[in-house]
């Protein structure tokens, strides 16, 4: 029998589940949220108290109603294990970024999906930001001529009231700001320009979790890019694209702002069309595409191949890391 | 080398503490308040040697700096003894840097006293070799002139922070006297350096909005210590059995005056951080600025501002907010009349602040805190003069604020 809508479970009751997935999926007629799986009893209780009608289980095995799809929003190190378990059961999976901690794990996940005839999609929500789509159009249409270089600076003071050490424990997170935020940035670069070559990678870790990193990339077309990421300080949080005929600056966040400086010194401060009024919209769009991928076989904007190559690039960065000689690195 | 290329001329702190760091090799060290400004810097230096560091934090989310280092970050509440017991197993040295920095007055006192008691009891239970408690120079109160040493009496105080620190000192001393607890108390002066809040980021934020109106020829002594000098004292004292049962003032290499301190920040803020007036001018301007509250009362009606009940600094924020609000809706003539006495503030968009009461006393006190006892007993040897320490703070701030982010 044809499925008419996705019956979803969410595995992992962390921040993104609480702030994004549950609010979108509860009382959404396009989806049926069957349950949230959260191992931590206190956390599960908290979610149950805060979302009326939410069913919580502490294990996937305890879900007694049938479901056909799952969102995997566990700590990073569990993405592979949980996704494969679900794929083997014939469940379609939307796995949060990063897809897994190694390219081998990504490949295994992809082949499990193929073997079991189910869909696997990776949550790369930035592809759904209007401003990022605009950038892609500008690059492809050569509106300002050929792209010459990109400079991306994204940083904020990280101080989330996280409930576990999954983001600061290398075994669980797989890394620091590069795998957490950089995975989004690299995915956008894949989306816009295809696979880059790694030129240099620097970070501030002592073989642990980096808080700052700097990545230099190049493309066969001659385009070069510098990406600076931080969890310790506020950076401009902008993407600056230098074209032959001008410079375009957009925010890294889902913002309407776009500044264009043309070669004739004309500066235009404008707004991205179709402004983002609902911060949840990119996530809603992503979920909608996941649903269409499963139910109608439509290709999603996000790409498993790109996600996998992104992880390969991140691994490559860590393998080739050099010390970042910044002020905070005292000795 | 401290820092990168911007700081190559700086003092090599690792070289300075190399000898004492050797004493921590193979040891198990617990640091409470590990993600604070001082705790984190201590761990950065300690992690240069081969020891097992257990960094106790309340929130993993604010442990990003620590997570770069090869240490164990453990979550626990010092008020819940059982929740932190396992981290004290086999411990050699404890650095107790945690204190009640937020929450209600009662909660802060509870964290300070009950939390310290738990740390003491666990340290005793696991036969810890040395404990270090961070107190503050503020326990002595504001002595007008002369030297402040460990013999200086504590003045009467109603400040919760001071009272709690004194209570903690008493608790530690009682345990030393009753059971030879191998504990040392350090009383640092104002600690500054990269990541400092009170004597760093907060000052910068403050001087971006305000400046001081100070009296010509009147200045107080700034008792300050650069963070790495304090860490040097922490490392040296906790392993020194002669230090146990004692309290030590930890001050910097030199004493400067507050006007020099305020001026130093001008290189960061780009503004004059104080203006000097003669005594008469100061009184005149002070009276002018004091007129504002009565006007504010009339303007806002229901919003009652009781001059005596609100603290000086807060008062100015409220007043300026009200004037700005009023300015939007008032005629040019009325605005001109109203603000005629505060042209200076308006031209710079920064608020003039007069020092009053305890704040004035703090910034005009001419007593110098001395670290002679620490030098004599455990070889404390401060290395950072103010100019040198501030240069590091400044370069760090440029990096932190994204003004100098090149690799």
Interface residues (C-beta under 8 A of the other chain):
Chain A: X153 X155 X158 X159 X160 X161 X162 X164 X165 X167 X168 X176 X202 X204 X205 X206 X207 X208 X209 X210 X211 X214 X228 X231 X232 X233 X234 X235 X236 X324 X325 X326 X327 X328 X329 X330 X331
Chain B: X1 X2 X3 X4 X5 X6 X7 X13 X14 X44 X45 X47 X48 X59 X60 X61 X62 X63 X64 X65 X66 X67 X68 X69 X70 X73 X75 X194 X395 X396 X399 X400 X401 X402 X405 X407
